[in-house]
Amino acid sequence: MKSTPTMRPAVYGMTCATVTLATLSSYAAPAPGIPDLEAGGAGWLNVHNDFILPKTGPGPVTWDPAHPYFGNGDGPRPTSRVADLTNPILMPWVKDVLKTFNDDALAGKPQYTPIARCWPGSVPASTLLRVNPMFIAQTPKEVVFLYQSDHQVRHIYMNVPHSKTVTPSWYGESVGHYEGDTLVVDTIGITTKAPVDYYTTPHTDKLHVVERYRRVDEGKVLEVTLTVEDPGAFTTAWTASQRYTLDDVPMREVVCAEGEAFAPKQDPQQVLVPIPKAASLDF
C-alpha cells in the first residue's frame, strides 16, 4: 500500500527502535550533496541543562535570577527549577501555570523533569535530553532521531507537506528538507500534555517549531537552532539553540518505566508526577 502523509505512524515503540538500530549498523554515507548527520553511526551527546539563549531577541524561559538553577554535575548542590516569570514572551495564563510550579519548588516539594518520570521528550524539549546520546539515521524519504533515553523515536518525513489533518501526538508531525548543509525540520500537532521545556512551560495546539540542524566546528559538533511560536501561549516567536558533541559509542539499553513502575503509592514522586500508563494497547 502506498504511504501518504495521513498514514504516518503516531506511536513510537521498540519495533521502531529495532529498525533504526539495524539502519545504523549498516551505515552508509548519505547521497552526495546531503549533509552527513549520521556521523558513521556515532551518537550525538548534549551536555546542557537548558536551551542556549539567543544573543539577541526573545528567548526561552530560563531560571529566575534570584533562584539560580544547578543540575546534577553542575558543581554546587542541585536545586529545583524556578522559572523567570518576567520573560516578556509569556502570556498571563502561562505565567499563572508557571507560578504554581514555582511555588511548589520554593516550598520544597519534589520537582522532576518529564523524562525523569518516563514521559516522552516531545518537541522542542527533546533537545534538552542529556547524558544519553541521540542517534540519527538518514534515508531519502525519512530522517529518524533515536534517543537512547528510554529508546524514544522521532520520525521526520522528507520533502512532503504537512497532512491536512494532524492528530496531536508527543512528537507531533515533523516534515523536513535540506538547505545546503542544514536539515530543516517543521513540526506541528504536538500534544498539549507535553511541556515546552523542563520548567514545564505549557503551550496550546497552535505550537509550531522549526529546527535547523547542521554540523559545525569541523564536523565535531551538531548545532540546532530553534524557532518556536504559539499565538495562544507566547506574545511573540522566540529562538534558542542546542549543541551536541560526537559520542562514538554503541547504543545502550536504557529503560525507564521498568525501574519506576513499582514505586509505592505513598512515594511523593508517584503522587505528584506519576509515570505514564497505557489504558489500552496501541496495536
N, C-alpha and C positions, 0 to 999 in steps of 0.2 A: 504494500500500500504506500502510495506517495505521501511523504510528510508535508504538512502545511503548518504555518505559524500557529494556528489554533490547536494543533495536536502536540505542542511542546509539553514535555513532562513537567509536572509541578511538584513531584516528590523526589527526594534525594536520599538514596539508601546505599547499602553496601554493594548491591549489584552494580550501581554506577561507579562506585569506588573501585571495584574489581576491574571493570572495563578500563578505567583510566589508568590503573596501575599497569595493566597489560600494554596500554599505549605507551606509557613512559618507558617500560622495559624494552620496547622495540623502537627506541628513539631514532628518528631520522630528522635531519635539519629541515626546517620549512622551505618551501619553494623560493627560488631567487626573487629578491625584491620584498620578501616578507620578513619583518624583524623576528629574530630568534629569541623568543621569551622562554622557551623550554630549557635553555641552558644545559643541553646534554642530559636532561633528565634530573638535574640537580634541583634542590629546593630553594625557595626564597624566604629569608628569615627577617621578620620585623622585630625590632627591639624597643619600639616606642610605646609608652603607655597611653598616649593621647594622639590626636591628629596634630600634625605640624602646622602651626599657624601661618597664614599668608604674610608676606612682608608688608602689603598694603591692602586696604579694603576690608569688607566684612569677613569675619572668620567664625569658626565653630564655637560652641560652648566649651569653656575650659574652667579651671578651678578658681574659686573666689580668692583674690589676693590675700584676704585676711585668714584664709584656711588653706595653705599650700598643700597640694597632693603629693604623696610619696607612695609608690608602689613597692612590691617585693623586689629587692635587689637594687633599689634606688639609693641606698645609703642609710638615711635616717629611718626611724621606726615607721612602718607603713601606716597610712592614715586613711580615713574614709574620704570619698569624693564629696565635695561641697561645691555645687555649680555657681558660677558667677552670674547672678540674676540681672546685672547691669548691662549685659550684652545687648546691644540695640537690635539684633536680629529677632529677638523673642517677642512673640505676641503675648498679650496679657494672660490668656488661658494656659499657655505653655509655661510662663513664669509661675503660675499657681501650682501646676503639677510638679515642677522642679523644687518649689519651696517646700512641698510636702516631703520630698526625699531629703532635702537639705535638713529639715527639722529632725527627721529620723536619724540622720547621720550625726548631727550635733548632740542628739540625746543619747548617743551611744548604741543605737540599735544596729544589728548586723547589716552590713551592706555587701552586696555581691554583684559582680558583673554578670550579664546574661549567660555568657559562655561558662562561667564558673558553676552555674546551676544547670548546665546541659541544654540550654536553649540555643537555637541556631544563630549564627553570626549576623546574617542579613546584610543589607546594603544601606549605607556605606560602612556600618560598624564592623563588617568582616575585615576591613583593612586595619583594625585595631588588634586582631588576633596576634599574639606574640608567643615566644618560646617555641611553639611548634611551627614548622615551616609550611609554606604553600607551594604546591607543585602545579605546573602548567602543561597542558597538552594541546597542541595546535593541529587542526585539520582544516581543509579548505572550507568546510561548511560550519565548523563549530570550534570554539576555544573552550576548554574546560579548566576551571580552577578547582583543584582538590586540596582542601585544607586538612592537614594532619590532625588538627584538633577535632576529635570525635568523627573524623573522616567525612566532613561535610563536603558536598559537591555543588558547584555552581556552573551552569551551562550558559554560554554566550553564543547566540546564533548569528552567523556571519552573513552580511550583505543581504539582509531581508528587512522588511518593515516590521513595526510592531503589529501584533494582532489587533483586529478591530475591537475585540472584547477581551480583556485580560482579567482572569480570576486572581485575586490577591494571593500571594504566597510569600514565604520567608525571604527568598532571594529575588522575588519579582520576576519580570520578564526582561532579559537582557539581550539586546541586539548590538552587533559590533561591526566595525570596518577598520581598515588600516589607512592611516595618513602618513606616508613615508615610513619613518622608523617608529611610529606610535600606533598602539592598539587603542581605538576609541570605543568605549562601551556606554550605551544609553539604556538606562533601567527605569521601568515604571512598574506599577502593580505590586508594590511592596506592602505586605500586611501591616496594619496599624498595631498589631501585637508586638512588633519589633521596634525597640527604641533606635534612635539615630546614632547614639554613642553610649559610652559607659557611664554617663551622668543620667542615663535613662530619659533623655530628651525625646518627647513624643512627636508624632507627626500625623498628618491626615492622609487620605487616599490619593491626594494630589502630589505626593512626594515624587520628585524627578531628579535622578542622579546621573551625571555624566562623568566618567572616569577616563583618564588618558594615561596609558602605561607605556613606558619606554626605558631602555637600558641606558645608563649614564656612567660616568667615571670609568671609561674604558670597558664598559660592559659588566663591571663588577657589582653594580647597584641597579635595582629595579625601582624606578620612581613612578609614583602615581599621583596625579593632581586631580582633585575632586571639585566639581561644581554642583551645589545642592540647592534646589529651590522647592518651595512648598508654600503657595499663597495662602494656605489655610493655617500654617503654623509659624512661618517666618515673614518678617516685614520686607525682606529682600533676599536675593540669592546670595550665597556665601561660598567661599572656597577654602580648601585645606589641601594638605598633601601627606604622603607617607613614603618611606624609603625602606627597601628590603636589601639585605646583603646575601650573597651566594652562600648556600649551606649544602655542600656536596656530600650528603649522607643519604643512605636509603630511607625510604619512608618506614616509620614505625607504627605499630598499632597503639592508638590512644583512644580508649573508650571511656566515656564519662558516666552515663546513666547506670551502668552495671555496678560501679563503685559507690553510687549515691542512692540507689533505689531503696536500700533497706535502712535508711536513716530513721530513727524513731520519730514518731509524730510530735513528741514534745521538743524535738530539736528545733531551735528558733530558725535555723536555715530552712527547714521544711515548711514551717508555718508561714514565714514571711515571703520566701521565694521558692515555691515548690518546684521540683523537677517536672518536666513535661511528661504527660502520659497520654497514649493514644486510646481513644474511646472505641475505635473500630479499625479494622485492617485497611491499609491503603491500596492493597491489591489482592 
